[in-house]
Amino acid sequence: MLFRSARLIAPALSERLGQQVVVENRPGASANLASQFVSRQEPDGYTILMIVATNTINQTLHPNLDFHIVRDFTPITSVMRVPNVVVVNPALPVKSVAELLAYAKANPGRLNYASSGAGSSPHVAAEMFKAMTGVEIAHIPYSTTSYFPDLISGQVQMMFAAIPGAMGFIRNNQLRAIAVTTEKRADALPDVPTVAETVPGYENSGWYAILAPRGVPAPIVERLYRDISAALADPRMKLRFPDLGGTDFSATPAELGKFLESEVEKWAKVIRTQGIKAE
């Protein structure tokens, strides 16, 4: 999904910059390899990095990183937000967050949830929910999206999933959506309430943002911010956001810097409180 988003933006940005923007996919180490590479590049604006929420989780989950996602990068702008949704197997007798909490408290040890691995965004989202509500729900980590068949069959009961991956199963009534995790209701699921309507203060989502190495001169930052923002504001581009499960998420460089600091702090608290360790 990250690579698709970058490929979507690149042509429009190339047009505005007057030179080709090449997207290089550097997977590995939970997105740390790409971040490490860009942190070591010249601060001339020619190498930039698209990051996701996982990058702010990694800062605490992997304490020996030789870069810091806030300290060693220059924020440019945000790209989009991707809401998450709490889905449950339809056989589970809950249709709301309140009913989920009541069931979990009445049936200790009987609920479990899937994630894409220890320290992944779905994992820490669920652990934050547990920390804020005091319920016990067992974690079942998966290495791939093979959790969806197990969710549908009932081998695991629930998950904090990204909306794009879960939407088809929700529409086919194979999974039940009981809440979205964003502060406001999601456009893709307008009738589904937020977790915060039952658990005040709960909020998390996926998101994409663009950074450059630390030390990029202010005029270059301004140029990149202006051109990327213009590309994202193009109506043709906005029509593609729903395909990626995304919604608008606009931020200036200064606003993005503060947002990243808050995300690192938020997930650091969850990771430490819940004793989450990297696999």
Buried (B, 14 or more C-beta within 10 A) or exposed (E): BBEEBBEBBBEBBBBBBEEEBEBEEBEEBBBBEBBBBBBEBEBEBEBBBBBBBBBBBBBBBEEEBEBEBBEBBBBBBBBBBBBBBBBBBEEBEBEBBBBBBBBBEEEEEEBBBBBBBBBBBBBBBBBBBBBBBEBEBEBBBBEEEEBBEBBBEEEBBBBBBBBBBBBEBBEEEBBBBBBBBBBEBBEBBEEBBBBBBBBEEBBBBBBBBBBBBBEBEEEBBEBBBEBBBBBBEEEEBBEBBEEBBBBEBBBBBEEBBEBBBEBBEBBBEBBEEBEBEBE
